[in-house]
């Protein structure tokens, strides 16, 4: 640092010298008054502090000079405006070599070529920006120059007016968009009830009332497919299937009578006795009633053994022992309207949920532990062969095939404890918009 005590020294700053002199005087004054009274020393220190505060503000107003930034494009443009060979030209060229020489070599270029090409471009009315890289650095810095992107040019004339384009819509596209919009609006999801037929939704009116589980009256719409809606609060009906397994104590025996006879029922005598039973179902059947029954010890009579009767002898070679019942000795398929899609049968009578049906033998509960006769053809323990009449697909003849094999294990689990199994189709009432 410059010694401020040397007068008229080059490079000395009067402002900084003034601050340093005041600091030295304050230091000396403080030492001189250390042994005096405390109030005297404090007053001297306060005076020196105020004076130094003013000098600090003065120092902060001094502008510290910064080194200028050099730009290679600007320097070459300035050099091109001078006369080659003159002292000022040679001085500027030498300065440029010192400042940008290494950077130009790193870019794979030569300064003399750049100056020559740039001079020709300027004299020809061209632009040197396409020839000279935009290198920039602080003057005198030993750091490599930083290459900047080419600066954008400033427009010198007003922007040209562009006329608005005219769009001509394709008529087919317009029609398609309108059609798609209409479909989307038609199928929009909303919380409002529909008031007209729309797609698969058919509007219906309630035609009766039923009791809800809570005991209140509820409107019910006519039978539908499950895709109908009733705007007046009705609950549309949908078809549903139900299988009820019923124990003997829940079945009422209405007595015996003479039936029309059925040659297919073993032992096959016409005019045999019929039993009449009544049961109350959970729903009212409307279609496809299938009734399967258990007759206790009589179920063993469905066994067919080769050589013991005409049917057994005729089929001995291909069948072995088998049962002439759809479920062997476990259950007998008695009534089925599934193929006719109705409830019409001479052996049943419907009155709402109340079903009366006939039976060729007295009913009994399935014991749940039946053991059937193994079939020799299958030769698998616990497996028997059966041919039933319901459904017809397992009846034995040339058209419907060779029956099927079942196991006691599975059927004891399914039918154990029940005297009848009744399957049917009914109308299920449901609310399409349940209230929470």
Order of alpha helices (4+ residues) and beta strands (2+ residues): alpha-alpha-beta-alpha-alpha-alpha-beta-beta-alpha-beta-beta-beta-beta-beta-beta-beta-beta-beta-alpha-alpha-beta-beta-beta-beta-beta-beta-alpha-beta
